[in-house]
Amino acid sequence: MTYRKFTIGLLLAPAIAASSLVYAADVHLDDAYGDAFLNYQPYVVPEKKIEARPSVTKAAPKPVTTSSAPAKEQKVDVEFLRKNYELLEEKAVNDPTTDNVKAYLYVKRITMDKAQRFSEKVTEVTNEDPLLNENNRVPYASTGAQAIRNANKLAEGEAVRELSKVGGLVVFVDGECRFCAMQMPVVQMLYREYGMEALIVSLDGARPKGYVGPISKDNGLFHKLSLKLTPSIVYVHQPKGYTNGADPNEYKIVSQGFYALTELAKMIAFAGHKTKLLSRQTMKDLDVWDRGVASTEDLNKLRLDPNDPEAIRKTVEPMLLKQY
């Protein structure tokens, strides 16, 4: 009998021990059961909360929009050149056929022509506004003459001589202007070398230091022409007297600020060039570096297809030829 009890005890011991381990483990893990245990309440295994996973909904596919095909020919503006210049260059380098290389070079040529036309307009605006002209900040550092450095010395001199026959200069000065005193000998040299006459007009009625020639008092013309600095020089084509108080004269601002003789001659020639007052031959000589440059009107109307190199050549070539 004792053997059977011992045998049963051996058989039951592992089960009891396992049950005790499970119970102890469960109690240990649930600290909240302490009060219930002291009041002889049964232990209830808490249910594990199952977190609801957010439902994943597939996004509806975006509708495919079909853009209309771009026009083949496009306006040749800065955006066009910025977008297509490098593409045409790469195409010419990667596949240097005659057509690809010519297309690249023609577009490169158009880029330079547009840059020159822009540069000429910048110079014109700079010459007319002394606040934009670096020459007025540091005399002799003239940027106004850059646009006409393409003209040779003989053509410039001839232009000044032609203008002196049909007009003259009005030179605005005042008695306190340091550079007016320096400008007066230059104006006198213009007369001796080219025959260009000048009327000296003083804003305050005083002569510049060292000048002893005739002088006139300003009648409001300086303000009328929106001039800002002295000395200022204006070219007048075929000067006429006032009619019933009205001023019939044509004025072309030559310079504001001091200029040496060579630079001032260029500025006067440039004034004649822009107003087309010169003879055809002189205009042609002054335009020596403009020869072959596409006109602003043609550049504005130009349309090219960057994907058709042969069409680029056929469009640009005649536009350039008519300028030669």
C-alpha positions in Angstrom: 0.0 0.0 0.0 2.8 2.3 0.9 4.5 1.4 -2.4 1.4 2.3 -4.4 1.1 5.7 -2.7 4.7 6.4 -3.3 4.4 5.4 -6.9 1.3 7.5 -7.4 3.1 10.4 -5.6 6.0 10.1 -8.1 3.6 10.1 -11.0 1.6 13.1 -9.7 4.6 15.1 -8.6 5.6 16.4 -12.0 2.0 17.5 -12.8 1.6 19.3 -9.5 4.9 21.0 -9.9 4.1 22.1 -13.5 0.7 23.4 -12.3 2.4 25.3 -9.5 4.9 26.8 -11.9 2.2 28.0 -14.2 0.1 29.4 -11.3 3.1 31.1 -9.8 4.1 32.5 -13.1 0.7 33.8 -13.8 0.3 35.4 -10.4 3.8 36.9 -10.6 3.0 38.5 -14.0 -0.3 40.0 -12.7 0.4 42.2 -9.7 -3.2 43.3 -9.5 -4.2 39.8 -8.3 -2.7 40.4 -4.9 -5.9 41.9 -3.3 -8.1 39.2 -4.8 -5.8 36.5 -3.5 -6.0 37.7 0.1 -9.8 37.7 -0.1 -9.8 34.1 -1.4 -11.1 35.1 -4.8 -10.2 32.9 -7.8 -7.6 34.2 -10.3 -9.0 35.0 -13.7 -6.6 35.2 -16.5 -7.0 38.5 -18.3 -7.9 38.4 -21.9 -5.3 39.9 -24.3 -6.6 42.8 -26.2 -6.2 42.5 -29.9 -5.2 45.8 -31.5 -7.2 46.5 -34.5 -5.0 47.0 -37.5 -5.9 49.9 -39.7 -7.4 48.8 -42.9 -5.2 49.5 -45.9 -7.2 50.8 -48.8 -5.5 50.9 -52.1 -5.4 54.4 -53.6 -7.3 54.8 -56.7 -5.0 55.0 -59.7 -4.5 58.6 -60.9 -6.0 59.3 -64.3 -3.5 59.5 -67.0 -3.7 62.9 -68.6 -2.5 63.3 -72.1 -1.0 66.6 -72.9 -1.4 68.1 -76.3 1.7 67.7 -78.5 3.8 70.9 -78.5 4.1 72.9 -81.6 7.2 72.0 -83.6 8.3 75.6 -84.3 8.8 77.8 -81.2 9.6 81.4 -80.6 13.4 81.9 -80.3 13.6 83.7 -77.0 15.9 83.3 -74.0 13.8 80.4 -72.7 14.2 78.6 -76.1 17.9 79.2 -76.2 18.4 78.1 -72.6 16.5 74.9 -73.2 17.8 73.9 -76.6 21.3 75.4 -77.0 23.0 72.7 -74.9 20.8 70.0 -76.4 21.8 71.0 -79.9 25.5 71.2 -78.8 25.3 67.7 -77.2 23.6 66.3 -80.3 26.3 67.8 -82.5 29.1 66.4 -80.3 27.6 62.9 -80.0 26.6 62.7 -83.6 28.7 65.2 -85.6 26.8 65.1 -88.9 26.9 68.1 -91.1 23.3 68.9 -90.4 23.7 68.6 -86.6 26.8 70.7 -86.4 25.3 73.4 -88.7 22.1 73.5 -86.6 24.2 74.0 -83.5 26.3 76.8 -85.0 23.4 78.6 -86.5 21.7 78.7 -83.1 24.9 79.8 -81.5 25.1 82.6 -84.1 21.6 83.7 -83.2 22.5 83.8 -79.6 25.4 86.1 -80.2 23.3 88.4 -82.5 20.7 88.8 -79.8 23.4 89.5 -77.2 24.8 92.3 -79.5 21.5 93.9 -80.1 20.8 93.8 -76.3 24.3 95.3 -75.7 23.7 98.1 -78.1 20.4 99.0 -76.4 22.1 98.9 -73.0 24.7 101.3 -74.2 22.1 103.7 -75.7 20.1 103.7 -72.4 23.4 104.1 -70.4 24.4 107.1 -72.5 21.1 108.9 -71.9 21.0 108.3 -68.1 24.1 109.6 -66.3 23.2 107.6 -63.2 23.7 104.4 -65.1 27.0 105.6 -66.8 30.1 104.5 -65.0 32.0 107.3 -66.6 30.3 109.8 -64.3 31.5 107.9 -61.2 35.1 107.7 -62.4 35.9 110.1 -65.3 37.7 108.6 -68.3 36.2 105.1 -67.5 33.8 105.6 -70.4 31.4 102.8 -71.2 29.3 105.0 -73.5 31.8 104.6 -76.3 31.8 100.8 -76.4 28.9 100.6 -78.9 30.8 102.5 -81.5 34.3 101.1 -81.1 33.5 99.1 -84.2 33.8 102.2 -86.3 37.3 103.1 -87.6 38.9 106.4 -86.9 38.4 107.9 -90.4 34.7 107.1 -90.4 34.2 108.7 -87.0 36.0 111.9 -88.1 34.0 112.0 -91.3 30.8 111.6 -89.3 31.6 114.5 -87.1 32.5 116.7 -90.1 29.2 115.9 -91.8 27.2 116.6 -88.7 29.1 119.9 -88.2 27.7 121.1 -91.6 24.1 120.6 -90.7 24.0 121.3 -86.9 25.9 122.2 -83.8 26.3 121.5 -80.1 24.8 123.0 -77.0 27.1 122.6 -74.1 25.6 123.0 -70.6 28.0 124.1 -67.9 28.0 126.0 -64.6 30.6 128.1 -62.8 31.2 125.6 -59.9 31.6 122.5 -62.1 35.2 121.2 -62.0 34.9 119.0 -65.1 33.2 121.8 -67.0 36.5 123.7 -66.9 38.2 120.5 -68.3 35.5 120.1 -71.0 35.8 123.5 -72.5 39.3 123.0 -74.2 37.9 119.8 -75.7 34.9 121.6 -77.2 37.3 124.1 -78.7 39.4 121.3 -80.2 36.3 119.9 -81.8 35.8 123.2 -83.6 39.4 123.4 -84.8 39.6 119.8 -85.9 36.1 119.1 -87.3 34.5 122.5 -87.6 31.8 121.7 -85.0 30.4 124.9 -83.6 29.1 125.0 -80.0 26.8 127.3 -78.0 27.9 127.4 -74.3 24.9 127.6 -71.9 25.5 128.3 -68.2 23.0 127.2 -65.7 24.0 129.8 -63.2 25.2 132.4 -65.6 28.9 132.0 -64.6 31.8 130.9 -66.7 33.7 127.7 -66.0 37.2 128.4 -64.5 39.6 129.5 -67.3 37.0 129.9 -70.0 36.8 133.4 -71.5 34.6 132.9 -74.5 30.9 133.9 -75.1 28.3 132.3 -72.8 24.5 132.3 -72.7 22.1 131.9 -69.7 19.9 128.7 -69.6 16.3 129.4 -70.5 15.0 126.1 -69.1 16.2 123.9 -71.9 18.4 121.9 -69.4 15.3 120.9 -67.4 13.2 120.4 -70.5 15.7 117.8 -71.8 15.7 116.1 -68.4 19.5 116.5 -68.1 21.1 115.9 -64.7 24.8 116.6 -64.8 27.2 119.3 -66.1 28.9 119.3 -68.4 26.2 117.9 -70.7 26.4 118.1 -74.5 23.5 118.0 -76.9 23.6 117.9 -80.7 21.0 120.1 -82.5 20.2 119.3 -86.2 19.6 122.4 -88.3 19.0 124.8 -85.4 15.9 127.0 -85.8 14.4 129.9 -83.8 11.3 129.5 -81.7 8.0 130.0 -83.5 5.2 131.5 -81.5 6.9 130.3 -78.3 7.2 126.7 -79.7 10.6 125.0 -80.0 10.9 123.3 -83.4 14.4 121.9 -82.9 15.5 118.3 -82.8 17.8 117.4 -79.9 20.1 114.4 -79.5 21.8 113.9 -76.1 25.5 113.2 -76.8 27.0 113.0 -73.4 26.5 113.8 -69.7 29.8 114.1 -67.8 33.3 114.7 -69.0 34.7 113.1 -72.1 38.1 113.4 -73.8 38.3 114.4 -77.5 38.5 110.9 -79.0 35.7 109.6 -76.9 33.5 112.7 -77.5 34.0 112.4 -81.2 32.8 108.8 -81.0 29.8 109.9 -79.1 28.9 112.5 -81.6 29.3 110.0 -84.5 27.1 107.6 -82.6 24.4 110.2 -82.2 24.4 110.8 -86.0 24.4 107.1 -86.6 21.4 106.4 -84.4 19.4 109.3 -85.9 20.4 108.4 -89.5 21.6 111.9 -90.2 24.8 110.8 -92.0 25.5 110.0 -95.6 25.0 106.4 -96.8 28.7 105.8 -97.2 29.5 107.1 -93.8 26.7 105.0 -92.3 28.1 102.0 -94.1 31.6 102.6 -92.7 30.3 103.1 -89.2 28.3 99.9 -89.5 31.4 97.8 -90.5 30.9 95.4 -87.5 27.1 95.4 -87.9 27.5 93.8 -91.3 25.8 90.5 -91.4 24.1 90.9 -88.0 20.4 90.0 -88.0 18.1 92.9 -87.5 16.0 93.2 -84.3 12.8 92.8 -86.3 13.9 89.6 -87.9 15.1 88.2 -84.6 11.7 88.9 -83.0 9.8 87.2 -85.8 12.1 84.2 -85.9 10.6 80.7 -85.4 12.7 77.5 -85.4 12.1 73.8 -84.8 15.0 72.5 -82.7 14.3 69.0 -83.9 14.8 69.8 -87.5 18.4 70.9 -88.1 18.0 71.4 -91.9 15.0 73.7 -91.3 17.1 75.8 -89.0 19.7 76.4 -91.6 17.1 77.1 -94.3 15.4 79.7 -92.1 18.4 81.5 -90.6 20.7 81.5 -93.7 18.6 83.9 -95.9 17.9 86.1 -92.9 21.6 86.7 -92.4 22.5 86.9 -96.1 20.3 90.0 -96.7 22.4 91.9 -94.1 25.6 91.4 -96.1 
